[in-house]
Amino acid sequence: MTLSLVFRIQAVVMGIFGVGALLAPAAMMGGFNFEATAGTIDVMRGMSLMVIAIAYISWQMPTWAGDNLKNVGKFFAVWHLIYALVSGYQISVGAFPSDVANLIGNLGPDVILGALFFWKSR
């Protein structure tokens, strides 16, 4: 597995979440045991555009960064670590339900991608 592949995996994961949040925000929220209100659906759709942008950036990054790809990989490793810590905190204080969907679907990708970025960016 190469660092370029890790970026592409991240792009696919982010793309799936981003498109799902854009096209079916209530279903995405329901999958994580959140109530979908008109306001939260609007917020989810707005945030989906950022996630789709990260997916596109991740897909293009191996081409854009060239020899500096490891530096970008280190950034994404730290980013996933911080995101996992924040998500873990939110689950621990009850802001997010502490069920399997959130542990696997929310923390899982960040832990796995963070570890892969750390490993492949050395």
N, CA, C and O atoms as a GROMACS GRO file, in nm:
protein
  488
    1MET      N    1   0.085  -0.117   0.000
    1MET     CA    2   0.000   0.000   0.000
    1MET      C    3   0.090   0.124   0.000
    1MET      O    4   0.184   0.134   0.078
    2THR      N    5   0.058   0.216  -0.088
    2THR     CA    6   0.136   0.338  -0.099
    2THR      C    7   0.061   0.454  -0.034
    2THR      O    8  -0.058   0.445  -0.006
    3LEU      N    9   0.133   0.563  -0.011
    3LEU     CA   10   0.071   0.683   0.044
    3LEU      C   11  -0.032   0.739  -0.055
    3LEU      O   12  -0.136   0.790  -0.013
    4SER      N   13  -0.005   0.730  -0.182
    4SER     CA   14  -0.102   0.774  -0.283
    4SER      C   15  -0.232   0.696  -0.271
    4SER      O   16  -0.341   0.753  -0.285
    5LEU      N   17  -0.222   0.568  -0.246
    5LEU     CA   18  -0.343   0.486  -0.228
    5LEU      C   19  -0.420   0.528  -0.104
    5LEU      O   20  -0.543   0.529  -0.105
    6VAL      N   21  -0.350   0.562   0.004
    6VAL     CA   22  -0.417   0.608   0.126
    6VAL      C   23  -0.496   0.736   0.096
    6VAL      O   24  -0.608   0.751   0.143
    7PHE      N   25  -0.438   0.826   0.018
    7PHE     CA   26  -0.510   0.947  -0.021
    7PHE      C   27  -0.635   0.912  -0.103
    7PHE      O   28  -0.740   0.973  -0.084
    8ARG      N   29  -0.624   0.816  -0.191
    8ARG     CA   30  -0.738   0.776  -0.274
    8ARG      C   31  -0.846   0.708  -0.189
    8ARG      O   32  -0.965   0.729  -0.211
    9ILE      N   33  -0.804   0.628  -0.091
    9ILE     CA   34  -0.901   0.565   0.000
    9ILE      C   35  -0.974   0.674   0.078
    9ILE      O   36  -1.096   0.669   0.092
   10GLN      N   37  -0.899   0.771   0.128
   10GLN     CA   38  -0.962   0.882   0.199
   10GLN      C   39  -1.062   0.955   0.108
   10GLN      O   40  -1.170   0.992   0.152
   11ALA      N   41  -1.026   0.975  -0.017
   11ALA     CA   42  -1.113   1.043  -0.112
   11ALA      C   43  -1.245   0.967  -0.129
   11ALA      O   44  -1.352   1.028  -0.132
   12VAL      N   45  -1.236   0.836  -0.140
   12VAL     CA   46  -1.358   0.756  -0.159
   12VAL      C   47  -1.445   0.762  -0.033
   12VAL      O   48  -1.566   0.780  -0.043
   13VAL      N   49  -1.384   0.746   0.084
   13VAL     CA   50  -1.461   0.752   0.209
   13VAL      C   51  -1.529   0.887   0.224
   13VAL      O   52  -1.648   0.894   0.253
   14MET      N   53  -1.453   0.994   0.204
   14MET     CA   54  -1.510   1.129   0.216
   14MET      C   55  -1.616   1.152   0.109
   14MET      O   56  -1.718   1.215   0.136
   15GLY      N   57  -1.593   1.102  -0.012
   15GLY     CA   58  -1.691   1.118  -0.119
   15GLY      C   59  -1.822   1.050  -0.086
   15GLY      O   60  -1.929   1.106  -0.110
   16ILE      N   61  -1.815   0.930  -0.032
   16ILE     CA   62  -1.938   0.858   0.005
   16ILE      C   63  -2.015   0.935   0.112
   16ILE      O   64  -2.136   0.954   0.100
   17PHE      N   65  -1.944   0.980   0.217
   17PHE     CA   66  -2.011   1.056   0.323
   17PHE      C   67  -2.063   1.190   0.270
   17PHE      O   68  -2.174   1.230   0.304
   18GLY      N   69  -1.985   1.257   0.188
   18GLY     CA   70  -2.025   1.388   0.136
   18GLY      C   71  -2.147   1.379   0.046
   18GLY      O   72  -2.241   1.457   0.062
   19VAL      N   73  -2.147   1.286  -0.048
   19VAL     CA   74  -2.260   1.272  -0.139
   19VAL      C   75  -2.383   1.224  -0.063
   19VAL      O   76  -2.494   1.270  -0.089
   20GLY      N   77  -2.364   1.132   0.032
   20GLY     CA   78  -2.476   1.086   0.114
   20GLY      C   79  -2.538   1.199   0.194
   20GLY      O   80  -2.660   1.210   0.203
   21ALA      N   81  -2.452   1.283   0.252
   21ALA     CA   82  -2.502   1.396   0.331
   21ALA      C   83  -2.570   1.501   0.244
   21ALA      O   84  -2.662   1.569   0.290
   22LEU      N   85  -2.527   1.514   0.120
   22LEU     CA   86  -2.588   1.610   0.029
   22LEU      C   87  -2.723   1.560  -0.024
   22LEU      O   88  -2.821   1.635  -0.025
   23LEU      N   89  -2.728   1.435  -0.066
   23LEU     CA   90  -2.848   1.383  -0.130
   23LEU      C   91  -2.949   1.323  -0.034
   23LEU      O   92  -3.069   1.325  -0.062
   24ALA      N   93  -2.904   1.270   0.077
   24ALA     CA   94  -2.995   1.205   0.172
   24ALA      C   95  -2.954   1.238   0.316
   24ALA      O   96  -2.919   1.148   0.392
   25PRO      N   97  -2.959   1.367   0.352
   25PRO     CA   98  -2.911   1.405   0.486
   25PRO      C   99  -2.990   1.341   0.600
   25PRO      O  100  -2.931   1.305   0.702
   26ALA      N  101  -3.119   1.326   0.585
   26ALA     CA  102  -3.199   1.265   0.691
   26ALA      C  103  -3.160   1.119   0.711
   26ALA      O  104  -3.152   1.071   0.824
   27ALA      N  105  -3.136   1.048   0.602
   27ALA     CA  106  -3.095   0.908   0.612
   27ALA      C  107  -2.956   0.897   0.676
   27ALA      O  108  -2.933   0.808   0.757
   28MET      N  109  -2.865   0.987   0.638
   28MET     CA  110  -2.732   0.985   0.699
   28MET      C  111  -2.741   1.010   0.849
   28MET      O  112  -2.676   0.942   0.928
   29MET      N  113  -2.821   1.108   0.888
   29MET     CA  114  -2.835   1.140   1.030
   29MET      C  115  -2.904   1.027   1.104
   29MET      O  116  -2.866   0.995   1.216
   30GLY      N  117  -3.004   0.968   1.042
   30GLY     CA  118  -3.075   0.856   1.104
   30GLY      C  119  -2.984   0.737   1.127
   30GLY      O  120  -2.998   0.665   1.226
   31GLY      N  121  -2.890   0.716   1.035
   31GLY     CA  122  -2.794   0.606   1.050
   31GLY      C  123  -2.705   0.621   1.172
   31GLY      O  124  -2.652   0.523   1.223
   32PHE      N  125  -2.689   0.745   1.218
   32PHE     CA  126  -2.609   0.772   1.338
   32PHE      C  127  -2.698   0.805   1.458
   32PHE      O  128  -2.651   0.859   1.558
   33ASN      N  129  -2.827   0.773   1.447
   33ASN     CA  130  -2.926   0.792   1.553
   33ASN      C  131  -2.944   0.938   1.594
   33ASN      O  132  -2.956   0.970   1.712
   34PHE      N  133  -2.945   1.027   1.494
   34PHE     CA  134  -2.975   1.167   1.517
   34PHE      C  135  -3.110   1.200   1.458
   34PHE      O  136  -3.149   1.145   1.355
   35GLU      N  137  -3.180   1.290   1.523
   35GLU     CA  138  -3.309   1.336   1.470
   35GLU      C  139  -3.282   1.438   1.360
   35GLU      O  140  -3.202   1.531   1.377
   36ALA      N  141  -3.350   1.421   1.248
   36ALA     CA  142  -3.333   1.512   1.135
   36ALA      C  143  -3.442   1.619   1.141
   36ALA      O  144  -3.560   1.590   1.118
   37THR      N  145  -3.403   1.741   1.171
   37THR     CA  146  -3.495   1.854   1.166
   37THR      C  147  -3.460   1.937   1.042
   37THR      O  148  -3.358   1.914   0.978
   38ALA      N  149  -3.544   2.033   1.009
   38ALA     CA  150  -3.518   2.117   0.892
   38ALA      C  151  -3.383   2.187   0.906
   38ALA      O  152  -3.308   2.197   0.809
   39GLY      N  153  -3.352   2.237   1.025
   39GLY     CA  154  -3.226   2.307   1.047
   39GLY      C  155  -3.106   2.217   1.037
   39GLY      O  156  -3.005   2.253   0.976
   40THR      N  157  -3.114   2.099   1.096
   40THR     CA  158  -2.999   2.008   1.091
   40THR      C  159  -2.978   1.954   0.950
   40THR      O  160  -2.864   1.928   0.910
   41ILE      N  161  -3.086   1.937   0.875
   41ILE     CA  162  -3.072   1.894   0.735
   41ILE      C  163  -3.000   2.001   0.654
   41ILE      O  164  -2.913   1.969   0.573
   42ASP      N  165  -3.035   2.128   0.676
   42ASP     CA  166  -2.967   2.237   0.606
   42ASP      C  167  -2.818   2.243   0.642
   42ASP      O  168  -2.734   2.262   0.555
   43VAL      N  169  -2.788   2.226   0.771
   43VAL     CA  170  -2.648   2.227   0.814
   43VAL      C  171  -2.573   2.109   0.752
   43VAL      O  172  -2.460   2.125   0.706
   44MET      N  173  -2.636   1.992   0.751
   44MET     CA  174  -2.572   1.873   0.694
   44MET      C  175  -2.544   1.893   0.545
   44MET      O  176  -2.436   1.856   0.498
   45ARG      N  177  -2.638   1.950   0.472
   45ARG     CA  178  -2.614   1.975   0.330
   45ARG      C  179  -2.500   2.074   0.309
   45ARG      O  180  -2.417   2.055   0.220
   46GLY      N  181  -2.496   2.179   0.390
   46GLY     CA  182  -2.387   2.275   0.378
   46GLY      C  183  -2.253   2.213   0.408
   46GLY      O  184  -2.155   2.238   0.338
   47MET      N  185  -2.247   2.133   0.512
   47MET     CA  186  -2.121   2.068   0.549
   47MET      C  187  -2.080   1.962   0.447
   47MET      O  188  -1.962   1.932   0.431
   48SER      N  189  -2.178   1.906   0.378
   48SER     CA  190  -2.145   1.803   0.279
   48SER      C  191  -2.056   1.858   0.170
   48SER      O  192  -1.973   1.786   0.115
   49LEU      N  193  -2.072   1.985   0.137
   49LEU     CA  194  -1.988   2.045   0.033
   49LEU      C  195  -1.842   2.052   0.076
   49LEU      O  196  -1.752   2.035  -0.006
   50MET      N  197  -1.818   2.075   0.205
   50MET     CA  198  -1.680   2.074   0.255
   50MET      C  199  -1.621   1.933   0.247
   50MET      O  200  -1.505   1.916   0.212
   51VAL      N  201  -1.702   1.833   0.280
   51VAL     CA  202  -1.654   1.695   0.277
   51VAL      C  203  -1.625   1.652   0.133
   51VAL      O  204  -1.526   1.584   0.107
   52ILE      N  205  -1.711   1.693   0.041
   52ILE     CA  206  -1.688   1.662  -0.100
   52ILE      C  207  -1.560   1.733  -0.148
   52ILE      O  208  -1.485   1.676  -0.227
   53ALA      N  209  -1.536   1.855  -0.102
   53ALA     CA  210  -1.414   1.926  -0.139
   53ALA      C  211  -1.290   1.852  -0.087
   53ALA      O  212  -1.191   1.840  -0.158
   54ILE      N  213  -1.296   1.803   0.037
   54ILE     CA  214  -1.185   1.725   0.092
   54ILE      C  215  -1.164   1.598   0.010
   54ILE      O  216  -1.050   1.557  -0.012
   55ALA      N  217  -1.273   1.536  -0.036
   55ALA     CA  218  -1.261   1.418  -0.120
   55ALA      C  219  -1.187   1.451  -0.249
   55ALA      O  220  -1.098   1.377  -0.290
   56TYR      N  221  -1.224   1.560  -0.313
   56TYR     CA  222  -1.158   1.600  -0.437
   56TYR      C  223  -1.010   1.634  -0.413
   56TYR      O  224  -0.923   1.592  -0.489
   57ILE      N  225  -0.984   1.711  -0.308
   57ILE     CA  226  -0.846   1.748  -0.275
   57ILE      C  227  -0.764   1.622  -0.247
   57ILE      O  228  -0.649   1.611  -0.292
   58SER      N  229  -0.821   1.528  -0.174
   58SER     CA  230  -0.750   1.403  -0.142
   58SER      C  231  -0.719   1.324  -0.268
   58SER      O  232  -0.612   1.265  -0.280
   59TRP      N  233  -0.813   1.321  -0.361
   59TRP     CA  234  -0.792   1.246  -0.486
   59TRP      C  235  -0.679   1.309  -0.567
   59TRP      O  236  -0.598   1.238  -0.626
   60GLN      N  237  -0.675   1.442  -0.570
   60GLN     CA  238  -0.577   1.513  -0.652
   60GLN      C  239  -0.441   1.530  -0.584
   60GLN      O  240  -0.340   1.554  -0.651
   61MET      N  241  -0.437   1.517  -0.451
   61MET     CA  242  -0.315   1.549  -0.377
   61MET      C  243  -0.191   1.473  -0.423
   61MET      O  244  -0.084   1.534  -0.430
   62PRO      N  245  -0.197   1.344  -0.455
   62PRO     CA  246  -0.074   1.278  -0.503
   62PRO      C  247  -0.015   1.346  -0.627
   62PRO      O  248   0.107   1.348  -0.644
   63THR      N  249  -0.099   1.399  -0.712
   63THR     CA  250  -0.052   1.470  -0.831
   63THR      C  251  -0.002   1.608  -0.795
   63THR      O  252   0.104   1.650  -0.842
   64TRP      N  253  -0.075   1.678  -0.713
   64TRP     CA  254  -0.041   1.816  -0.678
   64TRP      C  255   0.085   1.826  -0.594
   64TRP      O  256   0.170   1.912  -0.617
   65ALA      N  257   0.098   1.737  -0.495
   65ALA     CA  258   0.208   1.750  -0.398
   65ALA      C  259   0.340   1.693  -0.449
   65ALA      O  260   0.447   1.739  -0.409
   66GLY      N  261   0.333   1.595  -0.535
   66GLY     CA  262   0.456   1.537  -0.589
   66GLY      C  263   0.548   1.485  -0.481
   66GLY      O  264   0.510   1.398  -0.402
   67ASP      N  265   0.670   1.538  -0.476
   67ASP     CA  266   0.770   1.493  -0.379
   67ASP      C  267   0.737   1.534  -0.235
   67ASP      O  268   0.797   1.483  -0.141
   68ASN      N  269   0.643   1.626  -0.217
   68ASN     CA  270   0.605   1.672  -0.083
   68ASN      C  271   0.486   1.596  -0.026
   68ASN      O  272   0.428   1.640   0.074
   69LEU      N  273   0.448   1.485  -0.086
   69LEU     CA  274   0.329   1.412  -0.044
   69LEU      C  275   0.337   1.366   0.101
   69LEU      O  276   0.235   1.364   0.171
   70LYS      N  277   0.456   1.329   0.148
   70LYS     CA  278   0.469   1.284   0.287
   70LYS      C  279   0.436   1.396   0.385
   70LYS      O  280   0.379   1.370   0.491
   71ASN      N  281   0.470   1.520   0.352
   71ASN     CA  282   0.436   1.632   0.440
   71ASN      C  283   0.284   1.650   0.450
   71ASN      O  284   0.231   1.674   0.558
   72VAL      N  285   0.216   1.637   0.338
   72VAL     CA  286   0.070   1.648   0.339
   72VAL      C  287   0.010   1.528   0.413
   72VAL      O  288  -0.088   1.542   0.486
   73GLY      N  289   0.070   1.411   0.394
   73GLY     CA  290   0.023   1.292   0.465
   73GLY      C  291   0.034   1.308   0.616
   73GLY      O  292  -0.054   1.265   0.690
   74LYS      N  293   0.142   1.371   0.662
   74LYS     CA  294   0.158   1.397   0.806
   74LYS      C  295   0.050   1.492   0.857
   74LYS      O  296  -0.003   1.474   0.966
   75PHE      N  297   0.017   1.593   0.776
   75PHE     CA  298  -0.092   1.684   0.813
   75PHE      C  299  -0.223   1.607   0.830
   75PHE      O  300  -0.293   1.625   0.929
   76PHE      N  301  -0.255   1.521   0.732
   76PHE     CA  302  -0.380   1.446   0.740
   76PHE      C  303  -0.378   1.346   0.855
   76PHE      O  304  -0.483   1.317   0.913
   77ALA      N  305  -0.262   1.293   0.889
   77ALA     CA  306  -0.253   1.204   1.005
   77ALA      C  307  -0.292   1.278   1.132
   77ALA      O  308  -0.370   1.228   1.212
   78VAL      N  309  -0.238   1.397   1.148
   78VAL     CA  310  -0.271   1.479   1.267
   78VAL      C  311  -0.416   1.521   1.262
   78VAL      O  312  -0.484   1.519   1.365
   79TRP      N  313  -0.466   1.559   1.146
   79TRP     CA  314  -0.606   1.600   1.130
   79TRP      C  315  -0.700   1.488   1.172
   79TRP      O  316  -0.797   1.513   1.244
   80HIS      N  317  -0.672   1.365   1.127
   80HIS     CA  318  -0.757   1.251   1.165
   80HIS      C  319  -0.747   1.222   1.314
   80HIS      O  320  -0.846   1.186   1.377
   81LEU      N  321  -0.629   1.237   1.372
   81LEU     CA  322  -0.612   1.218   1.516
   81LEU      C  323  -0.696   1.319   1.593
   81LEU      O  324  -0.768   1.282   1.686
   82ILE      N  325  -0.688   1.445   1.556
   82ILE     CA  326  -0.766   1.548   1.624
   82ILE      C  327  -0.916   1.523   1.606
   82ILE      O  328  -0.993   1.535   1.702
   83TYR      N  329  -0.956   1.488   1.486
   83TYR     CA  330  -1.097   1.461   1.461
   83TYR      C  331  -1.145   1.342   1.545
   83TYR      O  332  -1.255   1.346   1.600
   84ALA      N  333  -1.064   1.238   1.556
   84ALA     CA  334  -1.100   1.123   1.638
   84ALA      C  335  -1.110   1.160   1.785
   84ALA      O  336  -1.199   1.113   1.856
   85LEU      N  337  -1.018   1.244   1.833
   85LEU     CA  338  -1.024   1.288   1.973
   85LEU      C  339  -1.150   1.371   2.000
   85LEU      O  340  -1.216   1.351   2.102
   86VAL      N  341  -1.183   1.462   1.910
   86VAL     CA  342  -1.304   1.543   1.927
   86VAL      C  343  -1.428   1.455   1.922
   86VAL      O  344  -1.518   1.470   2.004
   87SER      N  345  -1.433   1.364   1.826
   87SER     CA  346  -1.547   1.273   1.815
   87SER      C  347  -1.560   1.184   1.938
   87SER      O  348  -1.669   1.162   1.990
   88GLY      N  349  -1.447   1.134   1.985
   88GLY     CA  350  -1.448   1.052   2.108
   88GLY      C  351  -1.499   1.131   2.227
   88GLY      O  352  -1.576   1.080   2.308
   89TYR      N  353  -1.455   1.255   2.238
   89TYR     CA  354  -1.504   1.341   2.346
   89TYR      C  355  -1.655   1.363   2.334
   89TYR      O  356  -1.727   1.353   2.433
   90GLN      N  357  -1.702   1.392   2.213
   90GLN     CA  358  -1.845   1.415   2.194
   90GLN      C  359  -1.926   1.291   2.228
   90GLN      O  360  -2.036   1.302   2.283
   91ILE      N  361  -1.876   1.176   2.196
   91ILE     CA  362  -1.944   1.052   2.232
   91ILE      C  363  -1.942   1.033   2.384
   91ILE      O  364  -2.042   0.992   2.443
   92SER      N  365  -1.828   1.063   2.448
   92SER     CA  366  -1.816   1.041   2.592
   92SER      C  367  -1.904   1.133   2.674
   92SER      O  368  -1.946   1.096   2.784
   93VAL      N  369  -1.934   1.253   2.624
   93VAL     CA  370  -2.020   1.345   2.699
   93VAL      C  371  -2.166   1.336   2.657
   93VAL      O  372  -2.250   1.410   2.710
   94GLY      N  373  -2.198   1.247   2.563
   94GLY     CA  374  -2.336   1.227   2.524
   94GLY      C  375  -2.386   1.315   2.410
   94GLY      O  376  -2.504   1.312   2.376
   95ALA      N  377  -2.297   1.394   2.351
   95ALA     CA  378  -2.339   1.477   2.237
   95ALA      C  379  -2.371   1.390   2.116
   95ALA      O  380  -2.462   1.421   2.038
   96PHE      N  381  -2.298   1.280   2.099
   96PHE     CA  382  -2.326   1.179   1.998
   96PHE      C  383  -2.365   1.052   2.071
   96PHE      O  384  -2.311   1.022   2.177
   97PRO      N  385  -2.459   0.976   2.015
   97PRO     CA  386  -2.492   0.847   2.078
   97PRO      C  387  -2.369   0.756   2.079
   97PRO      O  388  -2.290   0.754   1.985
   98SER      N  389  -2.354   0.681   2.186
   98SER     CA  390  -2.239   0.590   2.197
   98SER      C  391  -2.278   0.450   2.154
   98SER      O  392  -2.263   0.354   2.230
   99ASP      N  393  -2.327   0.438   2.033
   99ASP     CA  394  -2.366   0.309   1.980
   99ASP      C  395  -2.265   0.263   1.875
   99ASP      O  396  -2.171   0.335   1.841
  100VAL      N  397  -2.287   0.144   1.826
  100VAL     CA  398  -2.193   0.085   1.730
  100VAL      C  399  -2.182   0.170   1.604
  100VAL      O  400  -2.073   0.184   1.549
  101ALA      N  401  -2.293   0.227   1.557
  101ALA     CA  402  -2.290   0.308   1.434
  101ALA      C  403  -2.194   0.425   1.449
  101ALA      O  404  -2.118   0.455   1.356
  102ASN      N  405  -2.195   0.491   1.562
  102ASN     CA  406  -2.105   0.604   1.582
  102ASN      C  407  -1.963   0.561   1.610
  102ASN      O  408  -1.869   0.626   1.564
  103LEU      N  409  -1.946   0.453   1.682
  103LEU     CA  410  -1.810   0.408   1.710
  103LEU      C  411  -1.740   0.360   1.584
  103LEU      O  412  -1.622   0.389   1.562
  104ILE      N  413  -1.812   0.287   1.500
  104ILE     CA  414  -1.752   0.235   1.377
  104ILE      C  415  -1.757   0.339   1.265
  104ILE      O  416  -1.657   0.361   1.197
  105GLY      N  417  -1.872   0.403   1.247
  105GLY     CA  418  -1.889   0.496   1.136
  105GLY      C  419  -1.828   0.633   1.158
  105GLY      O  420  -1.794   0.702   1.062
  106ASN      N  421  -1.814   0.674   1.284
  106ASN     CA  422  -1.761   0.806   1.313
  106ASN      C  423  -1.613   0.798   1.350
  106ASN      O  424  -1.530   0.867   1.291
  107LEU      N  425  -1.581   0.717   1.447
  107LEU     CA  426  -1.442   0.704   1.491
  107LEU      C  427  -1.359   0.613   1.402
  107LEU      O  428  -1.241   0.639   1.379
  108GLY      N  429  -1.419   0.507   1.352
  108GLY     CA  430  -1.347   0.406   1.275
  108GLY      C  431  -1.266   0.460   1.159
  108GLY      O  432  -1.145   0.435   1.152
  109PRO      N  433  -1.329   0.533   1.066
  109PRO     CA  434  -1.250   0.584   0.953
  109PRO      C  435  -1.135   0.675   0.995
  109PRO      O  436  -1.028   0.671   0.934
  110ASP      N  437  -1.156   0.757   1.098
  110ASP     CA  438  -1.049   0.847   1.140
  110ASP      C  439  -0.934   0.772   1.204
  110ASP      O  440  -0.818   0.805   1.180
  111VAL      N  441  -0.964   0.673   1.282
  111VAL     CA  442  -0.857   0.595   1.345
  111VAL      C  443  -0.777   0.519   1.239
  111VAL      O  444  -0.654   0.518   1.240
  112ILE      N  445  -0.848   0.455   1.147
  112ILE     CA  446  -0.782   0.377   1.042
  112ILE      C  447  -0.702   0.467   0.949
  112ILE      O  448  -0.585   0.442   0.922
  113LEU      N  449  -0.767   0.574   0.898
  113LEU     CA  450  -0.696   0.663   0.806
  113LEU      C  451  -0.581   0.735   0.876
  113LEU      O  452  -0.474   0.752   0.816
  114GLY      N  453  -0.601   0.777   1.000
  114GLY     CA  454  -0.492   0.842   1.074
  114GLY      C  455  -0.372   0.750   1.088
  114GLY      O  456  -0.258   0.792   1.068
  115ALA      N  457  -0.399   0.624   1.124
  115ALA     CA  458  -0.290   0.527   1.138
  115ALA      C  459  -0.219   0.504   1.005
  115ALA      O  460  -0.096   0.497   1.000
  116LEU      N  461  -0.296   0.492   0.897
  116LEU     CA  462  -0.236   0.470   0.765
  116LEU      C  463  -0.152   0.591   0.722
  116LEU      O  464  -0.044   0.574   0.667
  117PHE      N  465  -0.203   0.712   0.746
  117PHE     CA  466  -0.126   0.830   0.710
  117PHE      C  467   0.002   0.840   0.792
  117PHE      O  468   0.108   0.873   0.737
  118PHE      N  469  -0.005   0.811   0.923
  118PHE     CA  470   0.118   0.812   1.005
  118PHE      C  471   0.218   0.710   0.952
  118PHE      O  472   0.336   0.741   0.934
  119TRP      N  473   0.170   0.589   0.926
  119TRP     CA  474   0.256   0.480   0.883
  119TRP      C  475   0.322   0.508   0.748
  119TRP      O  476   0.442   0.487   0.731
  120LYS      N  477   0.243   0.555   0.654
  120LYS     CA  478   0.294   0.574   0.518
  120LYS      C  479   0.367   0.707   0.497
  120LYS      O  480   0.432   0.726   0.394
  121SER      N  481   0.358   0.799   0.594
  121SER     CA  482   0.424   0.929   0.580
  121SER      C  483   0.558   0.934   0.652
  121SER      O  484   0.622   1.039   0.657
  122ARG      N  485   0.600   0.823   0.707
  122ARG     CA  486   0.730   0.821   0.779
  122ARG      C  487   0.845   0.837   0.685
  122ARG      O  488   0.961   0.837   0.727
   0.00000   0.00000   0.00000
